[in-house]
Amino acid sequence: MKVNIILIATIALLLITGFLWPETQNDSLYPVPKVKIYVPSKPGGTTDATARAFARSLERSTGVKAVVVNQTAGGGTVAVSTVADAQGDGATLLVFHAMLHVSHGTGRGKVAASDLTALATISRATDVYVVRADEPFDSLDGLFSHSQKRELVIASQMGGTTQLKASALAAAAESEGGQLRPVAIGSMAKRLTGLLGKQVDVSIVDLKTARQYLDAKSIKPLAVISGIRDPFEPDWPTAKEQGVDIDLAQVSEVYAPKNMPVEIREQLDSIFSAVLQDPKLFRELARVKQSPEYRGSADASDFIEDEDARIQSMLKASL
């Protein structure tokens, strides 16, 4: 009987001090106990990989439960609307990129970047213009010269940022007296299949995929579609270096609803400044060929505004 009394007293003490009550251990720095991070794309892509790495870093740094929700309906517009209509308490976030501006600019999406609260940028990923390995040129100048002999075709995805990248290259070819016609084929896998099957002459792929196919001696890169060289492939020249004025790197951005109170935005700004400097996050991003590119809410807002202006200018030029 005496033993039982001691055991009961010990259990009571443990409960009071929290050793047997996990909830008291999870004193999260985050304003809510759980956050949903919406991604307007399927699992496995670049945006999804970024969001999941960000979610894991957020959990490690704050103790909050971070869940990634892939919502692809409406070409991603449903996910954007879900976040725009949510409460601004920090429980609902969006990880997206320049496609947000394209969607709104073409009328496919009702929500603009200005209808959301920009919280941060996370990382940068770059795409590459590639051709088959057996082509007799290895630069944009060579491509343009070749397109003067016959019309070439560049694969894109209708309504996406690749459409703008294809249109920009086609315009550059035309200015050099060449002919490069954008054709909407679809996903990156379909664009690669079309390239290797000789249905198209140029394609747009991400850096990681380009490296894999280059190592297999199937393709060769012509230009990184960015204003700066990518640290993962520093020997690959940019389009800008070769006279094509296009800078459309995929910068992953974090958004919240527009109605987020200033005090919560400032709290998240402080939290994200630590979360997005996590060395483990850097290693996870590096595995998918992404460079960390952190901006706080003020700088992210300025960056996104400039990015939107560039996208809208490109859309007008391509129509």
C-alpha positions as CSV (number, residue, x, y, z in Angstrom):
1,M,0.0,0.0,0.0
2,K,2.8,2.3,0.9
3,V,4.5,1.6,-2.4
4,N,1.4,2.4,-4.3
5,I,1.0,5.8,-2.6
6,I,4.6,6.6,-3.4
7,L,4.1,5.5,-7.1
8,I,0.9,7.6,-7.4
9,A,2.7,10.6,-5.8
10,T,5.6,10.2,-8.3
11,I,3.2,10.0,-11.3
12,A,1.4,13.1,-10.1
13,L,4.7,15.0,-9.7
14,L,5.7,14.0,-13.3
15,L,2.4,15.2,-14.7
16,I,2.7,18.5,-12.9
17,T,6.2,19.1,-14.1
18,G,5.3,18.1,-17.6
19,F,7.4,15.0,-18.1
20,L,4.4,12.9,-19.0
21,W,2.5,15.7,-20.8
22,P,4.0,16.3,-24.2
23,E,1.8,19.4,-24.9
24,T,3.6,21.4,-22.2
25,Q,6.9,20.6,-23.8
26,N,5.9,22.2,-27.2
27,D,6.1,25.9,-26.2
28,S,6.4,27.0,-29.9
29,L,7.8,30.3,-30.8
30,Y,5.3,30.4,-33.6
31,P,2.0,32.3,-33.0
32,V,-0.2,29.1,-33.7
33,P,0.5,25.4,-32.9
34,K,0.0,24.2,-36.5
35,V,0.7,25.8,-39.9
36,K,-0.5,24.6,-43.3
37,I,1.9,25.5,-46.1
38,Y,0.0,25.4,-49.5
39,V,1.9,24.5,-52.7
40,P,0.1,25.0,-56.0
41,S,1.9,22.0,-57.6
42,K,2.2,18.3,-57.3
43,P,4.6,16.5,-54.9
44,G,8.1,16.0,-56.3
45,G,8.6,19.3,-58.1
46,T,10.9,22.1,-57.4
47,T,8.3,24.2,-55.5
48,D,7.2,21.2,-53.5
49,A,10.8,20.3,-52.5
50,T,11.4,23.9,-51.4
51,A,8.2,24.0,-49.3
52,R,9.0,20.7,-47.6
53,A,12.5,21.8,-46.7
54,F,11.2,25.0,-45.4
55,A,8.5,23.2,-43.3
56,R,11.1,20.9,-41.8
57,S,13.3,23.9,-40.9
58,L,10.4,25.7,-39.4
59,E,9.5,22.7,-37.2
60,R,13.1,22.3,-36.1
61,S,13.5,26.0,-35.2
62,T,10.1,26.6,-33.5
63,G,8.4,23.4,-32.6
64,V,5.4,24.2,-34.6
65,K,3.7,21.4,-36.6
66,A,4.1,22.4,-40.3
67,V,2.1,20.5,-42.9
68,V,2.6,20.9,-46.7
69,V,-0.7,20.8,-48.6
70,N,-0.4,20.2,-52.4
71,Q,-3.4,21.8,-54.1
72,T,-3.2,21.7,-57.9
73,A,-6.8,22.4,-58.9
74,G,-7.2,25.2,-61.3
75,G,-3.6,25.2,-62.3
76,G,-2.7,26.2,-58.8
77,T,-5.2,29.1,-58.6
78,V,-7.2,27.3,-56.0
79,A,-4.3,27.1,-53.6
80,V,-3.6,30.8,-54.0
81,S,-7.3,31.7,-53.4
82,T,-7.3,29.4,-50.3
83,V,-4.5,31.3,-48.7
84,A,-5.9,34.7,-49.8
85,D,-9.2,33.9,-48.1
86,A,-7.7,32.5,-44.9
87,Q,-7.2,34.2,-41.5
88,G,-4.0,36.1,-41.2
89,D,-2.9,34.4,-37.9
90,G,0.1,32.6,-39.4
91,A,-1.7,29.3,-39.7
92,T,-2.0,29.4,-43.5
93,L,1.0,30.2,-45.8
94,L,1.7,29.9,-49.5
95,V,5.0,28.9,-51.1
96,F,5.0,30.0,-54.8
97,H,7.1,31.9,-57.4
98,A,6.8,34.1,-60.5
99,M,4.0,31.8,-61.8
100,L,1.7,33.8,-59.5
101,H,2.3,36.9,-61.6
102,V,1.8,35.0,-64.9
103,S,-1.4,33.5,-63.7
104,H,-2.9,36.8,-62.7
105,G,-1.5,38.7,-65.7
106,T,-3.1,36.2,-68.2
107,G,-6.5,36.3,-66.3
108,R,-6.3,32.7,-65.2
109,G,-6.0,33.6,-61.5
110,K,-7.9,36.3,-59.6
111,V,-5.3,36.8,-56.9
112,A,-2.3,39.1,-57.5
113,A,0.8,39.2,-55.4
114,S,-0.5,42.6,-54.1
115,D,-3.6,40.7,-52.7
116,L,-1.3,38.8,-50.3
117,T,1.3,39.6,-47.7
118,A,4.9,38.9,-48.8
119,L,6.8,37.4,-45.9
120,A,10.1,36.1,-47.3
121,T,12.0,34.6,-50.2
122,I,13.6,31.2,-49.6
123,S,15.7,30.1,-52.5
124,R,16.7,30.5,-56.2
125,A,16.5,27.8,-58.9
126,T,17.4,28.3,-62.5
127,D,16.2,26.8,-65.8
128,V,18.4,26.2,-68.8
129,Y,17.9,26.4,-72.6
130,V,19.1,23.0,-73.9
131,V,19.5,21.3,-77.3
132,R,20.3,17.8,-78.3
133,A,24.0,16.8,-78.0
134,D,24.4,16.2,-81.7
135,E,23.5,19.8,-82.7
136,P,26.3,21.6,-84.5
137,F,26.3,24.6,-82.1
138,D,26.8,25.2,-78.4
139,S,25.8,28.9,-77.9
140,L,22.8,31.1,-78.4
141,D,24.6,32.8,-81.3
142,G,25.0,29.4,-82.9
143,L,21.3,28.7,-82.4
144,F,20.3,31.9,-84.0
145,S,22.5,31.3,-87.0
146,H,21.1,27.8,-87.4
147,S,17.6,29.2,-87.2
148,Q,18.3,31.4,-90.2
149,K,18.6,28.3,-92.4
150,R,15.3,26.8,-91.3
151,E,12.6,27.4,-88.7
152,L,13.4,25.8,-85.3
153,V,10.9,24.9,-82.6
154,I,11.2,25.6,-78.9
155,A,9.1,23.6,-76.4
156,S,7.2,25.4,-73.7
157,Q,4.2,25.1,-71.4
158,M,1.2,27.2,-72.1
159,G,0.4,29.7,-69.4
160,G,3.6,29.1,-67.4
161,T,6.9,30.9,-67.0
162,T,8.4,28.6,-69.6
163,Q,6.1,30.3,-72.2
164,L,7.7,33.6,-71.4
165,K,11.2,32.1,-71.5
166,A,10.4,30.5,-74.9
167,S,8.9,33.8,-76.2
168,A,11.9,35.8,-75.1
169,L,14.3,33.5,-76.9
170,A,12.1,33.5,-80.0
171,A,12.2,37.3,-80.1
172,A,15.9,37.3,-79.7
173,A,16.3,34.9,-82.6
174,E,14.0,37.0,-84.8
175,S,16.1,40.1,-84.0
176,E,19.0,38.2,-85.5
177,G,17.1,37.2,-88.6
178,G,16.3,33.7,-87.4
179,Q,13.1,31.8,-86.9
180,L,12.3,30.1,-83.6
181,R,8.7,29.1,-83.0
182,P,7.4,28.4,-79.4
183,V,5.1,25.4,-79.2
184,A,3.2,24.4,-76.1
185,I,4.0,20.8,-75.2
186,G,3.4,20.7,-71.5
187,S,5.5,19.4,-68.6
188,M,9.2,19.2,-68.4
189,A,9.1,15.5,-69.0
190,K,7.1,16.0,-72.2
191,R,9.4,18.8,-73.3
192,L,12.4,16.5,-72.9
193,T,10.7,13.7,-74.7
194,G,9.9,16.0,-77.6
195,L,13.5,17.2,-77.7
196,L,15.1,13.8,-77.7
197,G,12.5,12.5,-80.1
198,K,13.3,15.4,-82.5
199,Q,9.8,16.8,-82.5
200,V,11.3,20.1,-81.1
201,D,14.8,21.6,-81.4
202,V,15.1,23.5,-78.1
203,S,13.7,22.8,-74.6
204,I,13.7,24.4,-71.2
205,V,14.6,22.3,-68.2
206,D,15.8,22.8,-64.7
207,L,19.4,22.7,-63.7
208,K,19.3,19.3,-62.0
209,T,17.7,17.7,-65.0
210,A,20.1,19.4,-67.4
211,R,23.1,18.1,-65.5
212,Q,21.7,14.5,-65.5
213,Y,21.1,14.5,-69.3
214,L,24.4,16.2,-70.0
215,D,26.2,13.5,-68.0
216,A,24.3,10.9,-70.1
217,K,25.5,12.8,-73.3
218,S,21.9,13.3,-74.5
219,I,21.8,17.1,-74.4
220,K,24.0,20.2,-74.0
221,P,23.1,23.5,-72.3
222,L,23.2,26.7,-74.2
223,A,22.3,29.3,-71.5
224,V,21.1,29.6,-67.9
225,I,17.9,31.7,-67.9
226,S,19.1,34.1,-65.2
227,G,21.0,37.3,-64.8
228,I,23.8,35.6,-62.9
229,R,25.6,32.3,-63.2
230,D,24.4,29.5,-61.1
231,P,26.8,28.4,-58.3
232,F,26.0,24.8,-59.0
233,E,27.1,25.1,-62.7
234,P,29.4,28.2,-62.7
235,D,30.8,27.3,-66.2
236,W,27.4,27.6,-67.9
237,P,26.9,31.1,-69.3
238,T,23.8,33.1,-68.8
239,A,21.4,34.2,-71.5
240,K,22.2,37.8,-70.5
241,E,25.9,37.2,-71.1
242,Q,24.9,36.2,-74.7
243,G,22.8,39.2,-75.4
244,V,19.4,37.9,-74.5
245,D,17.9,40.2,-71.8
246,I,16.0,37.8,-69.7
247,D,16.3,37.1,-66.0
248,L,13.7,34.6,-64.9
249,A,15.2,32.5,-62.2
250,Q,12.6,30.7,-60.0
251,V,12.7,32.4,-56.6
252,S,10.6,30.7,-54.1
253,E,8.5,33.1,-52.1
254,V,6.4,32.8,-48.9
255,Y,3.1,34.6,-48.7
256,A,0.3,35.0,-46.1
257,P,-3.2,36.4,-46.3
258,K,-3.5,40.2,-46.9
259,N,-5.3,40.6,-43.6
260,M,-2.3,39.5,-41.4
261,P,-1.9,42.0,-38.5
262,V,1.4,43.9,-38.5
263,E,2.4,42.4,-35.1
264,I,2.1,38.9,-36.4
265,R,4.0,39.7,-39.6
266,E,6.8,41.2,-37.5
267,Q,6.8,38.1,-35.3
268,L,7.1,35.9,-38.3
269,D,9.8,38.1,-39.8
270,S,11.9,37.5,-36.7
271,I,11.2,33.8,-36.8
272,F,12.0,33.4,-40.5
273,S,15.3,35.2,-40.2
274,A,16.5,32.3,-38.1
275,V,14.6,29.5,-39.9
276,L,16.0,30.5,-43.3
277,Q,19.6,30.6,-42.0
278,D,19.4,26.9,-41.0
279,P,22.5,25.1,-42.3
280,K,20.4,21.9,-42.6
281,L,18.0,23.8,-44.8
282,F,20.9,24.8,-47.0
283,R,22.0,21.2,-47.4
284,E,18.5,20.1,-48.4
285,L,18.2,22.9,-50.9
286,A,21.5,22.0,-52.4
287,R,20.4,18.5,-53.1
288,V,17.8,19.9,-55.6
289,K,20.3,22.4,-57.0
290,Q,18.8,25.4,-55.2
291,S,20.7,28.3,-53.7
292,P,19.5,30.0,-50.5
293,E,18.1,33.4,-51.1
294,Y,16.6,34.9,-48.0
295,R,14.8,38.2,-47.8
296,G,12.8,39.5,-45.0
297,S,9.3,40.8,-45.5
298,A,10.2,44.4,-46.5
299,D,12.9,43.3,-49.0
300,A,10.7,40.4,-50.3
301,S,7.9,42.8,-50.9
302,D,10.1,45.1,-53.0
303,F,11.6,42.1,-54.9
304,I,8.2,40.7,-55.7
305,E,6.9,44.0,-56.9
306,D,9.8,44.4,-59.3
307,E,9.4,40.8,-60.4
308,D,5.7,41.3,-61.1
309,A,6.4,44.4,-63.2
310,R,9.0,42.5,-65.3
311,I,6.6,39.6,-65.8
312,Q,3.7,41.9,-66.9
313,S,6.1,43.7,-69.3
314,M,7.1,40.4,-70.8
315,L,3.5,39.2,-71.1
316,K,2.6,42.3,-73.0
317,A,5.5,41.8,-75.3
318,S,4.6,38.2,-76.0
319,L,0.9,38.8,-76.8
